[in-house]
Amino acid sequence: MGIIQAFFNWREGKYQEHLEAMYEEDKCPQCHGKGYHVYPPVGEFIPYNHIFDCAGCEGLGSYSKRDSTIV
């Protein structure tokens, strides 16, 4: 079980590094500062992508705005 716990610790460390990097760049960590998420088409007969505003930053892309929206 030690190797599984080591993997989870490594993954959590990488996630924390990601959050710190996004905080330094003032970008939302969920959408990488874009403000939206693009999902590919579900079927072969749907020719367009689905674009949704980021729920973490409400479409703004900024980390500081993300912090103010969390209640």
MOPAC internal coordinates of N, CA, C and O (Angstrom, degrees):
PM7 1SCF
backbone

  N    0.0000 0     0.00 0     0.00 0    0    0    0
  C    1.4459 1     0.00 0     0.00 0    1    0    0
  C    1.5188 1   111.58 1     0.00 0    2    1    0
  O    1.2310 1   119.69 1   166.79 1    3    2    1
  N    1.3177 1   118.20 1   -13.21 1    3    2    1
  C    1.4518 1   120.74 1  -178.56 1    5    3    2
  C    1.5150 1   113.12 1   -65.73 1    6    5    3
  O    1.2310 1   120.44 1   144.31 1    7    6    5
  N    1.3381 1   116.77 1   -35.69 1    7    6    5
  C    1.4606 1   119.35 1  -178.64 1    9    7    6
  C    1.5314 1   111.00 1   -71.31 1   10    9    7
  O    1.2310 1   120.11 1   146.04 1   11   10    9
  N    1.3141 1   117.40 1   -33.96 1   11   10    9
  C    1.4642 1   120.57 1   177.98 1   13   11   10
  C    1.5176 1   110.28 1   -67.18 1   14   13   11
  O    1.2310 1   120.44 1   136.43 1   15   14   13
  N    1.3188 1   116.76 1   -43.57 1   15   14   13
  C    1.4629 1   120.88 1   178.41 1   17   15   14
  C    1.5279 1   110.64 1   -65.25 1   18   17   15
  O    1.2310 1   120.25 1   142.87 1   19   18   17
  N    1.3264 1   117.13 1   -37.13 1   19   18   17
  C    1.4635 1   120.65 1   177.32 1   21   19   18
  C    1.5288 1   110.54 1   -63.78 1   22   21   19
  O    1.2310 1   120.33 1   140.42 1   23   22   21
  N    1.3255 1   116.97 1   -39.58 1   23   22   21
  C    1.4631 1   120.31 1   177.60 1   25   23   22
  C    1.5221 1   111.11 1   -62.93 1   26   25   23
  O    1.2310 1   120.27 1   134.24 1   27   26   25
  N    1.3349 1   117.09 1   -45.76 1   27   26   25
  C    1.4654 1   120.23 1  -179.87 1   29   27   26
  C    1.5242 1   111.34 1   -64.76 1   30   29   27
  O    1.2310 1   120.12 1   142.84 1   31   30   29
  N    1.3184 1   117.38 1   -37.16 1   31   30   29
  C    1.4711 1   120.55 1   176.71 1   33   31   30
  C    1.5241 1   110.81 1   -65.74 1   34   33   31
  O    1.2310 1   120.24 1   139.49 1   35   34   33
  N    1.3292 1   117.14 1   -40.51 1   35   34   33
  C    1.4657 1   121.28 1   177.83 1   37   35   34
  C    1.5237 1   110.81 1   -63.54 1   38   37   35
  O    1.2310 1   120.89 1   136.35 1   39   38   37
  N    1.3367 1   115.91 1   -43.65 1   39   38   37
  C    1.4636 1   120.52 1  -179.68 1   41   39   38
  C    1.5224 1   111.37 1   -64.35 1   42   41   39
  O    1.2310 1   119.85 1   138.81 1   43   42   41
  N    1.3160 1   117.90 1   -41.19 1   43   42   41
  C    1.4695 1   121.57 1   177.70 1   45   43   42
  C    1.5197 1   110.60 1   -65.07 1   46   45   43
  O    1.2310 1   120.02 1   141.17 1   47   46   45
  N    1.3213 1   117.57 1   -38.83 1   47   46   45
  C    1.4583 1   121.27 1   177.34 1   49   47   46
  C    1.5160 1   111.90 1   -63.37 1   50   49   47
  O    1.2310 1   120.15 1   137.58 1   51   50   49
  N    1.3405 1   117.32 1   -42.42 1   51   50   49
  C    1.4691 1   121.06 1   177.55 1   53   51   50
  C    1.5254 1   111.12 1   -64.29 1   54   53   51
  O    1.2310 1   120.40 1   142.07 1   55   54   53
  N    1.3343 1   116.84 1   -37.93 1   55   54   53
  C    1.4665 1   120.38 1   178.56 1   57   55   54
  C    1.5215 1   110.49 1   -65.52 1   58   57   55
  O    1.2310 1   120.04 1   138.99 1   59   58   57
  N    1.3307 1   117.52 1   -41.01 1   59   58   57
  C    1.4593 1   120.68 1   178.03 1   61   59   58
  C    1.5242 1   111.11 1   -65.26 1   62   61   59
  O    1.2310 1   119.93 1   142.29 1   63   62   61
  N    1.3335 1   117.73 1   -37.71 1   63   62   61
  C    1.4607 1   120.99 1   175.50 1   65   63   62
  C    1.5293 1   110.65 1   -62.70 1   66   65   63
  O    1.2310 1   120.79 1   140.08 1   67   66   65
  N    1.3313 1   116.09 1   -39.92 1   67   66   65
  C    1.4642 1   120.98 1   178.08 1   69   67   66
  C    1.5235 1   110.53 1   -62.83 1   70   69   67
  O    1.2310 1   120.21 1   135.20 1   71   70   69
  N    1.3319 1   117.21 1   -44.80 1   71   70   69
  C    1.4618 1   120.56 1   179.29 1   73   71   70
  C    1.5218 1   111.42 1   -62.37 1   74   73   71
  O    1.2310 1   120.19 1   138.29 1   75   74   73
  N    1.3338 1   117.24 1   -41.71 1   75   74   73
  C    1.4630 1   120.63 1   179.37 1   77   75   74
  C    1.5261 1   111.32 1   -64.90 1   78   77   75
  O    1.2310 1   120.25 1   139.01 1   79   78   77
  N    1.3300 1   117.12 1   -40.99 1   79   78   77
  C    1.4648 1   120.76 1   179.36 1   81   79   78
  C    1.5275 1   110.63 1   -64.93 1   82   81   79
  O    1.2310 1   120.14 1   138.44 1   83   82   81
  N    1.3117 1   117.34 1   -41.56 1   83   82   81
  C    1.4627 1   120.64 1   179.23 1   85   83   82
  C    1.5292 1   110.68 1   -68.45 1   86   85   83
  O    1.2310 1   120.07 1   145.04 1   87   86   85
  N    1.3284 1   117.48 1   -34.96 1   87   86   85
  C    1.4580 1   120.92 1   177.94 1   89   87   86
  C    1.5284 1   110.65 1   -65.64 1   90   89   87
  O    1.2310 1   120.38 1   138.79 1   91   90   89
  N    1.3332 1   116.88 1   -41.21 1   91   90   89
  C    1.4599 1   120.62 1   179.38 1   93   91   90
  C    1.5257 1   111.74 1   -65.11 1   94   93   91
  O    1.2310 1   120.17 1   145.28 1   95   94   93
  N    1.3314 1   117.29 1   -34.72 1   95   94   93
  C    1.4616 1   121.59 1  -179.90 1   97   95   94
  C    1.5224 1   112.58 1   -89.14 1   98   97   95
  O    1.2310 1   120.01 1   178.75 1   99   98   97
  N    1.3395 1   117.59 1    -1.25 1   99   98   97
  C    1.4649 1   124.43 1  -177.44 1  101   99   98
  C    1.5286 1   110.93 1    56.12 1  102  101   99
  O    1.2310 1   121.02 1  -132.25 1  103  102  101
  N    1.3310 1   115.65 1    47.75 1  103  102  101
  C    1.4580 1   121.86 1   177.58 1  105  103  102
  C    1.5194 1   109.49 1  -121.24 1  106  105  103
  O    1.2310 1   120.94 1   -31.07 1  107  106  105
  N    1.3092 1   115.81 1   148.93 1  107  106  105
  C    1.4641 1   121.40 1   176.47 1  109  107  106
  C    1.5269 1   108.79 1   -68.26 1  110  109  107
  O    1.2310 1   119.16 1   -50.64 1  111  110  109
  N    1.3411 1   119.20 1   129.36 1  111  110  109
  C    1.4592 1   120.53 1  -178.78 1  113  111  110
  C    1.5302 1   113.90 1   -72.44 1  114  113  111
  O    1.2310 1   119.64 1   162.08 1  115  114  113
  N    1.3116 1   118.30 1   -17.92 1  115  114  113
  C    1.4624 1   119.45 1  -179.23 1  117  115  114
  C    1.5232 1   111.95 1   -80.33 1  118  117  115
  O    1.2310 1   120.05 1   137.89 1  119  118  117
  N    1.3407 1   117.51 1   -42.11 1  119  118  117
  C    1.4709 1   120.32 1  -177.28 1  121  119  118
  C    1.5240 1   111.77 1  -108.47 1  122  121  119
  O    1.2310 1   119.65 1  -174.89 1  123  122  121
  N    1.3251 1   118.27 1     5.11 1  123  122  121
  C    1.4673 1   123.91 1  -179.64 1  125  123  122
  C    1.5247 1   111.96 1    59.18 1  126  125  123
  O    1.2310 1   120.41 1  -147.18 1  127  126  125
  N    1.3327 1   116.82 1    32.82 1  127  126  125
  C    1.4584 1   121.63 1   175.51 1  129  127  126
  C    1.5136 1   115.34 1    84.89 1  130  129  127
  O    1.2310 1   119.54 1  -176.64 1  131  130  129
  N    1.3262 1   118.48 1     3.36 1  131  130  129
  C    1.4643 1   120.92 1  -179.61 1  133  131  130
  C    1.5232 1   111.91 1   -78.92 1  134  133  131
  O    1.2310 1   120.19 1   144.62 1  135  134  133
  N    1.3175 1   117.25 1   -35.38 1  135  134  133
  C    1.4567 1   121.10 1  -177.86 1  137  135  134
  C    1.5187 1   113.45 1    93.08 1  138  137  135
  O    1.2310 1   120.17 1   176.63 1  139  138  137
  N    1.3195 1   117.28 1    -3.37 1  139  138  137
  C    1.4563 1   120.84 1  -179.42 1  141  139  138
  C    1.5289 1   110.23 1  -150.09 1  142  141  139
  O    1.2310 1   121.33 1   -16.35 1  143  142  141
  N    1.3170 1   115.06 1   163.65 1  143  142  141
  C    1.4628 1   122.78 1   174.99 1  145  143  142
  C    1.5252 1   108.12 1  -119.75 1  146  145  143
  O    1.2310 1   120.27 1   -41.74 1  147  146  145
  N    1.3142 1   117.09 1   138.26 1  147  146  145
  C    1.4629 1   122.30 1   177.25 1  149  147  146
  C    1.5246 1   107.84 1  -112.48 1  150  149  147
  O    1.2310 1   121.15 1   -56.31 1  151  150  149
  N    1.3115 1   115.40 1   123.69 1  151  150  149
  C    1.4569 1   121.09 1   177.67 1  153  151  150
  C    1.5187 1   108.34 1  -109.86 1  154  153  151
  O    1.2310 1   119.72 1   -44.17 1  155  154  153
  N    1.3218 1   118.15 1   135.83 1  155  154  153
  C    1.4728 1   120.21 1  -179.53 1  157  155  154
  C    1.5251 1   111.26 1   -68.43 1  158  157  155
  O    1.2310 1   120.57 1   -17.69 1  159  158  157
  N    1.3194 1   116.51 1   162.31 1  159  158  157
  C    1.4664 1   119.92 1   178.08 1  161  159  158
  C    1.5293 1   111.30 1   -59.54 1  162  161  159
  O    1.2310 1   120.95 1   -34.34 1  163  162  161
  N    1.2989 1   115.80 1   145.66 1  163  162  161
  C    1.4610 1   121.06 1  -177.97 1  165  163  162
  C    1.5247 1   111.20 1   -79.65 1  166  165  163
  O    1.2310 1   120.17 1   139.54 1  167  166  165
  N    1.2876 1   117.28 1   -40.46 1  167  166  165
  C    1.4629 1   120.70 1  -178.58 1  169  167  166
  C    1.5212 1   111.07 1  -119.59 1  170  169  167
  O    1.2310 1   120.98 1    -9.28 1  171  170  169
  N    1.3095 1   115.72 1   170.72 1  171  170  169
  C    1.4588 1   119.42 1  -178.25 1  173  171  170
  C    1.5182 1   112.64 1   -76.30 1  174  173  171
  O    1.2310 1   119.72 1   164.05 1  175  174  173
  N    1.3251 1   118.13 1   -15.95 1  175  174  173
  C    1.4602 1   121.28 1  -178.70 1  177  175  174
  C    1.5234 1   113.13 1   -96.52 1  178  177  175
  O    1.2310 1   120.04 1  -175.74 1  179  178  177
  N    1.3236 1   117.53 1     4.26 1  179  178  177
  C    1.4637 1   121.25 1   177.13 1  181  179  178
  C    1.5270 1   107.02 1  -104.70 1  182  181  179
  O    1.2310 1   119.58 1   -73.34 1  183  182  181
  N    1.3290 1   118.40 1   106.66 1  183  182  181
  C    1.4711 1   120.63 1  -170.15 1  185  183  182
  C    1.5281 1   115.96 1   -83.61 1  186  185  183
  O    1.2310 1   118.87 1  -179.16 1  187  186  185
  N    1.3084 1   119.76 1     0.84 1  187  186  185
  C    1.4559 1   120.56 1  -175.39 1  189  187  186
  C    1.5265 1   111.38 1  -123.10 1  190  189  187
  O    1.2310 1   121.14 1   -22.45 1  191  190  189
  N    1.3249 1   115.42 1   157.55 1  191  190  189
  C    1.4600 1   121.42 1   177.00 1  193  191  190
  C    1.5244 1   109.80 1   -86.23 1  194  193  191
  O    1.2310 1   121.09 1   -23.40 1  195  194  193
  N    1.2965 1   115.52 1   156.60 1  195  194  193
  C    1.4503 1   121.40 1   176.12 1  197  195  194
  C    1.5246 1   107.73 1   -97.39 1  198  197  195
  O    1.2310 1   119.96 1   -56.74 1  199  198  197
  N    1.3201 1   117.69 1   123.26 1  199  198  197
  C    1.4616 1   122.72 1  -178.95 1  201  199  198
  C    1.5197 1   108.19 1  -116.60 1  202  201  199
  O    1.2310 1   121.13 1   -54.72 1  203  202  201
  N    1.3446 1   115.45 1   125.28 1  203  202  201
  C    1.4500 1   121.52 1  -179.51 1  205  203  202
  C    1.5171 1   109.63 1  -128.13 1  206  205  203
  O    1.2310 1   120.73 1   -34.73 1  207  206  205
  N    1.3408 1   116.21 1   145.27 1  207  206  205
  C    1.4636 1   120.07 1   173.80 1  209  207  206
  C    1.5177 1   109.31 1   -64.23 1  210  209  207
  O    1.2310 1   121.18 1   -31.64 1  211  210  209
  N    1.3236 1   115.35 1   148.36 1  211  210  209
  C    1.4575 1   120.70 1   178.64 1  213  211  210
  C    1.5260 1   109.37 1   -69.45 1  214  213  211
  O    1.2310 1   120.32 1   -48.65 1  215  214  213
  N    1.3145 1   117.00 1   131.35 1  215  214  213
  C    1.4548 1   121.07 1   179.29 1  217  215  214
  C    1.5273 1   111.70 1   -75.82 1  218  217  215
  O    1.2310 1   120.21 1   155.65 1  219  218  217
  N    1.3288 1   117.21 1   -24.35 1  219  218  217
  C    1.4624 1   120.30 1  -178.19 1  221  219  218
  C    1.5147 1   113.33 1   -72.14 1  222  221  219
  O    1.2310 1   120.27 1   140.99 1  223  222  221
  N    1.3396 1   117.09 1   -39.01 1  223  222  221
  C    1.4708 1   120.80 1  -176.98 1  225  223  222
  C    1.5180 1   111.89 1  -116.95 1  226  225  223
  O    1.2310 1   120.09 1  -173.82 1  227  226  225
  N    1.3163 1   117.44 1     6.18 1  227  226  225
  C    1.4596 1   124.25 1  -179.26 1  229  227  226
  C    1.5320 1   111.96 1    57.73 1  230  229  227
  O    1.2310 1   120.32 1  -143.97 1  231  230  229
  N    1.3196 1   116.99 1    36.03 1  231  230  229
  C    1.4496 1   121.94 1   175.56 1  233  231  230
  C    1.5104 1   115.51 1    84.05 1  234  233  231
  O    1.2310 1   119.69 1  -172.22 1  235  234  233
  N    1.3241 1   118.19 1     7.78 1  235  234  233
  C    1.4659 1   120.74 1  -177.46 1  237  235  234
  C    1.5224 1   112.89 1   -92.40 1  238  237  235
  O    1.2310 1   119.65 1   149.91 1  239  238  237
  N    1.3199 1   118.27 1   -30.09 1  239  238  237
  C    1.4517 1   122.16 1   177.72 1  241  239  238
  C    1.5118 1   114.99 1    82.62 1  242  241  239
  O    1.2310 1   119.59 1  -178.89 1  243  242  241
  N    1.3020 1   118.40 1     1.11 1  243  242  241
  C    1.4606 1   122.14 1  -175.77 1  245  243  242
  C    1.5246 1   111.04 1  -103.67 1  246  245  243
  O    1.2310 1   120.76 1   -40.58 1  247  246  245
  N    1.3312 1   116.16 1   139.42 1  247  246  245
  C    1.4627 1   120.77 1   179.07 1  249  247  246
  C    1.5256 1   110.58 1   -70.02 1  250  249  247
  O    1.2310 1   119.93 1   142.61 1  251  250  249
  N    1.3327 1   117.73 1   -37.39 1  251  250  249
  C    1.4599 1   120.52 1  -178.39 1  253  251  250
  C    1.5339 1   110.17 1   -66.50 1  254  253  251
  O    1.2310 1   119.99 1   142.88 1  255  254  253
  N    1.3192 1   117.63 1   -37.12 1  255  254  253
  C    1.4592 1   120.48 1   176.61 1  257  255  254
  C    1.5207 1   109.96 1   -70.09 1  258  257  255
  O    1.2310 1   120.45 1   147.62 1  259  258  257
  N    1.3256 1   116.74 1   -32.38 1  259  258  257
  C    1.4610 1   121.31 1   178.09 1  261  259  258
  C    1.5241 1   110.68 1   -63.66 1  262  261  259
  O    1.2310 1   120.51 1   137.72 1  263  262  261
  N    1.3336 1   116.63 1   -42.28 1  263  262  261
  C    1.4549 1   120.30 1   179.63 1  265  263  262
  C    1.5322 1   111.53 1   -64.20 1  266  265  263
  O    1.2310 1   120.09 1   143.70 1  267  266  265
  N    1.3207 1   117.44 1   -36.30 1  267  266  265
  C    1.4507 1   119.89 1  -177.21 1  269  267  266
  C    1.5203 1   111.75 1   -75.70 1  270  269  267
  O    1.2310 1   119.59 1   158.56 1  271  270  269
  N    1.3537 1   118.39 1   -21.44 1  271  270  269
  C    1.4590 1   120.12 1  -179.70 1  273  271  270
  C    1.5176 1   112.72 1   -85.75 1  274  273  271
  O    1.2310 1   119.70 1   163.13 1  275  274  273
  N    1.3306 1   118.18 1   -16.87 1  275  274  273
  C    1.4618 1   121.25 1   179.23 1  277  275  274
  C    1.5199 1   109.08 1   -78.88 1  278  277  275
  O    1.2310 1   120.96 1   -55.05 1  279  278  277
  N    1.3317 1   115.76 1   124.95 1  279  278  277
  C    1.4673 1   120.40 1  -177.41 1  281  279  278
  C    1.4989 1   109.68 1  -103.72 1  282  281  279
  O    1.2310 1   120.10 1   180.00 1  283  282  281

